[in-house]
Amino acid sequence: MIVRQTRTLPQPHLFINLLLLRFSTTESTHPQLASFSSSSPVNPAHLLRVCTILYQQQNSPEPRLHSSLRASEFQLTHEFFLQVCNSFPYSWRPVYRFFEFTQSDPHFRHSSVSFNKMLDVIGRSRNIDLFWGVLNEMGRRRLVNDKSFRIALRTLAGARELNKCVELFHAMNGYGFGYSLGSLNKGVETLCGNRLVDEAKFLVFKLKDWIRPDGVTYRCLIQGFCDVGNLIEASKMWNLMVDEGFEPEIDAVEKMMETLFKMNRYDEALKLFQAMRFKRMGDLGLSTYRLVIRWMCKRDKVSQAYVVFEEMHKRRIQADNLTLGSLVYGLLARGRVSEAYKVVEGIEKPDISVFHGLIKGLLRLRRASEATQVFREMINRGCEPIMHTYIMLLQGHLGKRGRKGSDPLVNFDTIFVGGLVKAGKLLEATEYVERTMKRGLEVPRFDYNKFLHHYSNEEGVVMFEEVGKKLREVGLVDLADIFQRYGEKMATRDRRRNRAIDS
Ligand SMILES: *[C@@H]1O[C@H](CO)[C@@H](O)[C@H](O)[C@H]1NC(C)=O
């Protein structure tokens, strides 16, 4: 029905196509959206007509635009307004002009939701003057909420309008939204989450006389600077926080430690850990121990990890599966195989992280066959492998860049490159073929993840079954088991998921 309509429209514009795309996904594949629109019915044909008018006449004089809109048959509802906003996610003009039109209807009432929606569109199209005007209008109508603050700060900071970020708090105070630490912290969190941590810091410091930052504010800033890899600023925030009498929250401590570990500043990370042990032993819990043990094992320092583990044990903190998994990997990485198995045997009900530690460690020791035995064992014990398990094992057997076998039926090219061709990825396939022909040619690593995802379907069930059989025939039982299990489980799981979406 919708398709037929576009044909009758003269010169369909780009946005109309986008709109159609939106409709068709609404109706077929997104169950939530579909049920949403059926519970508050917006007639798609009416929406399309109104959006067409708004798009085509967005520069027309107001009386003309309004009379066109009035002449077009549609029911103006709150939901209708939201959907108009959705149709123009990056264009302020049609949305704002529609807003002006709604103002001429005495029965129509805007809410914080509709204003925020429009505010977001105007922000995304970077019309800062209008944005600021609308924000003030929202203030006057007392329709500002936390979400408005978040949209405002993200937009203004993103547009480098830092003084306006500060002004926002003063302006809102004028409308009766008093200075609040809660709003500031939510704003800081939003900015840091959008990698706008310098902007967040500016805001906090400029508002200091009105809103005194607390431990949460500093924690957000510390985490924000850690996330962008700026350890110097993170440390400055840390010291400032301590100077102001706030004890660093454990989250902040862990973030700092983790960043130090990640940036290969192992000794400094440990110094921080030691300081915590010395001064705040009572605050050290499982999460910090888990973090430290994980990194020690990652960096092949399993003896150190054991010391920490023992302390944890003495303090009656129960290790979890993740910590034990790290330890198992750490032991294997140092070749302490039997100890690693002993740890696993001591766990009553190991979960996937323990098995992964075992598999990863064994693969590092180039014991792919033994790792596959662990894979079988985990299945026997009711622990279903996930995508990551398969990728690790395939890389362990075939190498990160694939392997050329002696039997053309079962070698890497047939299975994977053949698969790529089938998937229509000719260019990628050609690159891998070239690599196997002329070694040394730079091609990307084979993407097992993409490959497996592509075959998580009916075709995959058949393909992996076939491949499994061939591999078994030539004695590659490990690979055969891995592929067949993948075909049976992942593909059917995906199929079930798809069916659930379709219904
Ligand atoms: C490991 O995970 C399993 C499964 O979730 C759970 O039953 C078991 O208690 C966990 N073990 C530890 C040591 O946390």
The ligand as a Tripos MOL2 file, in Angstrom:
@<TRIPOS>MOLECULE
LIG
   14    14     1     0     0
SMALL
NO_CHARGES

@<TRIPOS>ATOM
      1 C1         30.5110  -20.7960   39.3470 C.3       1 LIG1
      2 O1         29.3620  -20.7000   38.5290 O.3       1 LIG1
      3 C2         28.4220  -21.7300   38.7510 C.3       1 LIG1
      4 C3         27.3560  -21.6120   37.6960 C.3       1 LIG1
      5 O2         26.8340  -20.3250   37.6580 O.3       1 LIG1
      6 C4         27.8830  -21.6190   40.1830 C.3       1 LIG1
      7 O3         26.9370  -22.6090   40.4300 O.3       1 LIG1
      8 C5         29.0660  -21.7530   41.1310 C.3       1 LIG1
      9 O4         28.6100  -21.5770   42.4510 O.3       1 LIG1
     10 C6         30.1260  -20.7440   40.8060 C.3       1 LIG1
     11 N1         31.2870  -21.0180   41.6000 N.am      1 LIG1
     12 C7         31.9250  -20.0990   42.3000 C.2       1 LIG1
     13 C8         33.1330  -20.5550   43.0110 C.3       1 LIG1
     14 O5         31.5370  -18.9460   42.3520 O.2       1 LIG1
@<TRIPOS>BOND
     1     1     2 1
     2     1    10 1
     3     2     3 1
     4     3     4 1
     5     3     6 1
     6     4     5 1
     7     6     7 1
     8     6     8 1
     9     8     9 1
    10     8    10 1
    11    10    11 1
    12    11    12 1
    13    12    13 1
    14    12    14 2
@<TRIPOS>SUBSTRUCTURE
     1 LIG1         1 GROUP 0 **** ****
